[in-house]
């Protein structure tokens, strides 16, 4: 059950729709039980108890039609079923009221075991069993001291009244309201006519007359009268609940009429009448709950509302349709708390079902009830006396008939003979009279025939004269009409010829314009085609010229590249000789200073791991070779030394060896400036030259560095650490060409040339942006001094450059001389 699945109310009170479905099922079974017990009125059983029970069922269904109108499930699924059940209940009540024996007001008293009269059920003001509660859990007034007990039709007061607690006028009025639309209103007229003839007291009662007034207002589409009756305090609550069924149609009729009537324009001035209508007045007139509901209704039917005014002139009434299914979308009215529910005056549903709000005239008055009962008794006594008198007269007549049978037979025979004789004489006299009448009639017929023939002759002459006159008039009229038609035909033909000439002229003009337009279009197309061909020819010639120019440029570039390559070859040869000479000079100076420089380079630049054979060994080999072969010249030995092949430095292997040493010493963490993942470590080395180095020196230094580090080449080395393979990828870039290459570098190598050849006004400077970024990021920096003198005797300029490059780092004199330090390397 929905009640057990969704606990939206208290545990003791189910939702209103569940209560309605339960009571609807029980009342349907109660009505079927009455039918099974043959309570059908005339031809069956009938009792005031059955009437009261069905009246309470009818009041329940009428009340639910409005009280549950705020529940969407009830409006869409249960409302039609509720009206059908109410209609079946009202038909059963009509059968009870029309009982031929008048038993709808009779009730046999039920004797209690103690000998008294049972006062339970309809005969009591208190309901048996547990005290009932309302939908919201509030207890209903189930006491005999309730304020509205005296107004109830069903109860102790009703049981002692002549109507026995029944309300035939109220139910008759409800039935009329329920059937307003049946057969276009004919059912209401037939029903009320039958009431007027058979039961005038019921017909002229207040409920029936009120229902007929509502019927007349709806039939005439008199929406003002309809809603005035709905608002009226004299209209009972149950009548308003049934009228709620027709509110949607009456509001639609009202808005249709008002949209056509208001806002009409004056014939002469064109000014609109009553274009602006207050929305507040519309709320009062059509019984809307508030202005918001009225505004929604206006928008639904296409009526313009601006602020609190309805503008009829700018509106056109229309009913919206569903875009998918095409049917008209209805606008169901809201529950009318202000107009309908206010008629309860605090009465509970228990009081409503027992007739507490049925209003005046809902039951038959005492006088009419007494008169009806007395008339029924008198009619029954008269019927019995008439039946007894008829029986006695029948017995007397039967005896008289038997005693006079024979005398009557003889008298009848004599009378028959006498009658036969008189009949024969009468027939003879009648035959003579008939013959005389026939002769007279024949003479009169001949006279009438002659008079008729004369009259016909005169009429024929008059007709012929009239026909000849009419024929002449018709001929004249036809002649005039033919002349008029001929003139009209001539004018029509002249107009048609004129129109045809005009049409031919327009067609000729159009053809000329069309031909001219087509010629212009063809000329335009030919011009565009010619321009297109010329443009294509220009493009083709331009393409040929461009290709020729490109070919010339390409050949010039190739020639320039060959020239530059030859120039670079010459520079390389020259630089190689200079380098060999400087190496030779450094080797020939103090051997200890050179060894110390080599140790410094080895500690600062790990690339010395695969450094070529030292110059000392080369010099020794040179001296040995000179002692062995005295005919070789010194220049040849220097050339071979400079041009000897060297293995490039494997930067990735050097980084891997350093990491392996660090891990062996217990430091498994990578340096913070290395980009690493679980199995890959990246290392980037930036090589920087001074900015004021000459082009020849820069190219020589670049060539020398490239031969050792292979600038731009990514080297890879794989080693195993803690049972896991780690790949090291390293690359060396030239930072002077592009500042972006210094971004995210892990180390920097500064090449410092000999300061002895630098004048005092030529200061050694490096790119400021790159150096600042390296200092800010605290990148490891290495300085390689390309000097042929002792490193201990550095010039002040070299010291200043070192201070600038090292920055704020605490570097000792040993580190300046090449000692290894974690802060520098």
Number of C-alpha atoms within 10 A of each C-alpha: 6 10 16 9 7 10 12 11 14 11 10 9 18 20 16 19 18 14 14 18 13 11 15 18 10 12 20 14 12 15 19 13 12 16 14 10 11 13 21 20 22 16 11 12 17 25 20 21 21 20 26 23 21 23 25 20 24 25 24 23 27 25 20 21 23 24 17 18 21 14 13 10 12 20 15 10 10 19 19 13 12 19 19 14 18 22 18 14 22 22 12 19 26 18 17 27 23 16 19 12 13 17 18 26 22 15 14 8 10 11 11 10 8 7 8 10 12 14 17 13 15 20 19 17 24 20 16 11 6 7 12 14 17 15 16 13 14 10 12 16 21 19 12 15 11 13 11 17 22 16 18 22 29 30 25 22 17 24 20 12 19 19 22 27 28 30 21 27 22 28 23 25 23 26 24 25 23 23 17 22 16 11 9 10 16 13 15 22 14 11 15 22 14 13 18 14 10 12 13 13 16 24 22 14 21 20 29 26 16 21 25 20 15 24 21 16 18 22 15 11 17 16 23 16 17 24 22 17 20 24 20 14 14 14 21 21 25 29 26 23 23 21 23 20 19 17 19 15 15 21 22 18 16 17 20 16 14 13 21 14 15 17 20 16 15 10 8 6 7 9 12 15 14 15 19 17 16 13 22 15 13 18 17 16 17 21 20 23 17 14 16 12 14 20 22 14 19 19 14 17 18 16 22 19 21 10 9 14 17 23 20 25 20 13 19 14 20 11 14 15 12 10 9 6 7 9 11 11 12 13 16 14 18 14 18 19 13 13 18 25 16 13 20 17 10 11 15 19 21 19 24 20 24 27 28 21 23 26 21 14 16 24 27 22 14 12 10 14 17 14 11 14 15 12 12 14 12 12 12 12 12 12 12 12 12 11 12 12 11 12 12 11 11 12 11 11 12 11 11 11 12 9 11 10 12 11 10 13 11 11 12 13 12 12 13 13 12 12 14 12 12 12 14 12 12 13 13 12 12 13 12 12 12 13 12 12 12 12 12 12 12 12 12 12 12 12 12 12 12 12 12 12 12 12 12 13 12 12 12 12 12 12 14 12 12 12 13 12 12 13 12 12 12 14 12 12 12 13 12 12 13 13 12 12 14 12 12 12 13 12 12 13 13 12 12 13 12 12 12 13 12 12 13 12 12 12 13 12 12 12 12 12 12 13 12 12 12 12 12 12 12 12 12 12 12 12 12 12 12 12 12 12 12 12 12 12 12 12 13 12 12 12 12 12 12 13 12 12 12 12 12 12 12 12 12 12 12 12 12 12 12 12 12 12 12 12 12 16 12 12 16 17 16 14 21 19 18 14 17 20 17 15 17 19 13 19 20 14 13 12 12 10 17 21 15 16 21 16 17 20 21 17 20 24 19 19 20 16 14 14 14 14 9 13 18 16 11 16 17 12 13 18 14 12 14 15 11 10 11 11 9 12 10 12 12 9 17 20 15 11 20 19 12 9 10 13 11 16 21 21 26 23 21 20 20 22 14 12 20 16 13 15 15 11 9 8 12 14 9 13 13 9 16 15 15 16 10 9 11 13 20 20 22 22 24 23 22 23 22 17 14 12 18 10 9 14 14 15 16 21 18 17 16 16 17 18 15 19 21 20 18 12 12 17 18 17 18 15 15 11 13 8 7 10 12 19 20 22 20 24 21 25 23 20 20 18 9 11 12 10 18 24 15 18 22 23 22 23 20 18 18 21 20 15 18 14 8 13 10 10 6 10 16 20 14 21 14 10 11 20 18 13 14 22 18 10 14 18 20 19 20 22 22 16 18 13 17 19 17 15 18 12 8 15 12 10 16 19 12 13 17 17 13 14 19 19 16 10 12 10 15 10 10 11 16 18 17 22 17 18 13 7 13 20 15
